Amino acid sequence: MPWAKEEDFLDLKGRFKSIHIEVKPTITNLHISKAELIELLKTLKEEKGYKLFIDHSVVDFPEKSPRFQAFYILYNVDERKRVVVKTWTDGTLPSIEKLWFAGKWAERECYDMFGIIYEGHENLVRAFMWETYQYHPLRKDFPLEGYANEYLPSLNEVLWGDNLQGLMNYDRMHTPVPTLEDLEITEKRRLRKKAQLVLNWGPLHPGTHGTMWFLFDLEGERVVQCDVILGQLHRGVEKLAENEMYNQFLVYTDRMDYISALCSNQAWVVAVERLLGIEDLVPEKAKYIRTMMSELQRINSHLLWLGTYALDIGALTIFLYAFKEREKLMDIIEGITGARLTISYPRVGGVRMDLPEGALEVIKAFIKRFPKELKDWETILSRNRVWLRRNVGVGIIDKEDVYFYGLTGAVARGSGVPYDLRKFEPYDAYPWVEFDIPVGENGDVYDRYLVRLEEMRQSLRIIEQCVSKLEKMPKSAPFFAESPDPKKLKLPLDGIGLKVPEGEIYSSGENPRGELGFYIYSTGGVKPYRVKIRPGSMYNLCVYPKLMKDRVIADAVAVLASLDPVVGEIDR
């Protein structure tokens, strides 16, 4: 892990009286007082090169005073170094929105989930819950099941007098749900009308690619301002993580970015392995299998993106072609793992089971045929004048926007920033395979389209190398790690009894939608104390209102599709 070293910050000791540098094998922390926080973050960004905002949140310690420890994760793209800035607060923090717009969305989430007030924040509204909701769900004193304090009987009882009490755990008392008045208050807090008409798009429109609610303030067809209301799907994954064992939490990573479950699984198990210090114990065979499966999943994900994106713009044929190939990939994944969507195939220490007989032959047949299909689609789309008119010069993101908005994945690479964790912080078999990072020149919707097409070709290269390596390995080669001392470290295949020592780590993987990171804070034992998930989709989406300003409403679908958000990851 390329964490910054203590010597990188020694010159700051004379400038910041409260700074304390803490270097561990799994993380580098800069502890600072709240009064000096903004000045330190500004120095790191402008003088030290930590321009890319990764994530911000807090850890709740109810028994301590101050109660909350806030952390900010930053990245130096040029030197490939990461650092975490920490401070303590009892409930207020200065806003970083002028340093990074992405921090504005992170602050809204902390306000929503923990009740932290950010001084200087332009419009501090909830990120996921409705505005009149009175609780902060990620606080330690908030019960896992919530507060059932609202009387909501079934319509069967109200209309027909059915007695349901006691059946199927039925209870008339329910956790709070928003009323139409609550939703109207939420909408008005998000957007103050300036133009002729406020248009609602979603949350159930097929063009939103999930349950998201968009507000457009229109002057004719021109978008004057725009905002996004999240929280329409499901939440609470981070809360659940505090109550599940490490391998049990694996199944929730499937259900966040459900289009790339294997990549999410891989990012989680690698994070836990790094925290345990057993990354080098994972067998070579398991690393190649996990890498190969994740790249198959990446192509699978990009095919769904391409098919639905083309459908949004009117190219129905490409949708059918892409899903035809995607079905073949789903069959391959199902044949190896036993599941098609929520897979849970990797494990802390390796994979759940070895490859079945004939799996590599089927994969070889797919990667031999797929490049011709991809070339045919490019012939249909890439020089099509309608396609060019709808994509070229639309939704331009420059390099500075990438850093300011915390953008990652194909969205960042489409703007010429070659940020790819498979190269910058390689994990599993990525250090041993050769592939290129495609980057764009103009940062528009068309560049993001071209980058993802080339990413599929590079994934084929990686898969081909993994297959070649796995074919040479003996069938008896291990696919799961053995503990060097079972009394100190249990590594069962089912994960029951896996204990993680005290410590913390931020580790991330390159998902099809960008950087999926896990900040894990462990106090020891079989369950984490705090898990903060860094979703690529959410931060990529935060640039959407900027991209839509002064565009026509017809561009809304094309711009959104080029960001490729998945709501399960945003609303985790």
Phi, psi and omega in degrees: 000126184277069177277149177296155181259163181300321182296341179294340187236009182299327181291345180278345184296328179283340183265333182237111186295327187265002187290140175224123183264125181236116182246121176237164178300332185255355184193153172237119183247139169249109179272135185214154176285158180298327182294330182258004186301306185299318181296322178293314179299320179295320178295316179298322181287312190272331185251328185259354175087010179273071188274334185272117175282128180258305183192162175211139173195192179225161172245133185265123174238087187300333184275353183258163174220118359298159190275323190250135171255114180270147177223147180232123182257123183235157182225136174261104186292323183293317182261357178056056179231148181237148177212153177240130176256132184233147174209163180251147179208154174263000177151356177230146177216151173287145182282143177254015188296336178281339176275317180217125177296325179303328177297333178297318178287323178295321178294321177299321179295318179292324175297318181293310189272334184237345181083018179287131178263129182253113182285127181093000178289133188298312181212086186282098179238165180294152181271320187235318181278162178285160192296330184270003177293135192259355185251170178234096196296335183269002172292148184295333181273002175272122184293150182302323182273000181077187179254112179275080185238018180238130182280110182225081179289158177291149176297332176298325177286315186292315187271323187242000175073019178295138177267102184256353185301128179092350180267132174050042180059025182289137178217139180287338179273138188221158172293154185301143173233149183285144173268172176299327178293319177299317181292326178293320177297317179299315181298317182291330177288333182282324190217122174263116188301131178242331189249205188286315195216135171261118181258128175269130176236120185090186007280358185249014177287135181298334181289344179279354178058035181144178184275082175236150183244117181250142176243128177240125174264111192250141167246095191069238176259001181272133181276115179279316176207162186210149173211164183238132175253113182268184176088017182275347186257250180227151183222181173097008182295320179294325176293318178296326181300328180289346185242011180235152173290163189301316180282334176294325181292342180307322184292336178285331177294330173302320191269000173279281174268085186288354176272342179222057185300318183296321178295321178292318176304313183298316180299321181290311184292326177295321178299315180293320178298319178294321179294323178284341183077028183244017182303323181283346179277342182295127183300148180303322181298316180296322181294319178292321179296313181297320179294315180298315181294322179293325179287325171300319179293325179297315177297317178304315180294315181294331177293320177295318177301311184296316182297313182287325177297314178297320179297320179301324184269351174113004181266078184298324184302317182296324177302314181293318179296314182296319181286335174296314179289325180296325179297323177296318178295319178299322178295320178296313181297318179295321180296330181272319188255340183090001182219157183251330188238295178262106202256313178052044182275315177294160175222157172295107183116353180158228177230164187292325180202163182288167176293137178287165179299132176087357184297316183293326179294320179294318179296318178299320179296321180293312185288342175285324186269329190298322181303325178295319177300314182299319179295321178298319180295319177299321179299322180288319191261310200298334177244014177289128188293329176292316179300317181294318180296326182278343188241321186288129178078006181258137175063050184283130177239122178268176185298319180295326175298323179304314181287317185293324183260002177066039185276144180219179177071207182297334179294316178290317182292330176295340178260014175090008177262111187279050184273107181218116186294339177293336175260318186285320180225066189300141180225165183049233185267005184297329177294342188256357181246155180256133175197162181252156176258107178288137178228153178266176181245323187257340179073021180262182181301321181295320178296321179293327174295312181296321180298316181291324175299314180292328177299325178295321178294319179292326175297321176299320177300315181296315180299317181300318178292321178295316179299315180300318180291317182292328178296331182275348181278144177294150180302330183278358180301137185292147177243008179215143185287150172254135180288134177292335178214091184303335179289327180269325183223110175274130177236067179284151180297326180276353176081355181289128179091001178290117181252134179250130181290172176300141179157181179211157179202149163242121180224145185218160178233160180271095177276163176304335180259007179123200186283118171256111184245152177233117169264116183247125175246116184247134172257013182097149178111194187267353181233144176286151176282322180209134173234118174253124182260128178262102185272124177299320183300320185293313182287328174296327181286336186292345177275351186301313179302324178294317182293331183272349181296126180069013171267164175276157186297335179296337179282350187301316183290316182296316181294315180297316180298327180291338176276337175053056179280150170240124192288331179300328178282322179294311184270027188312000000 
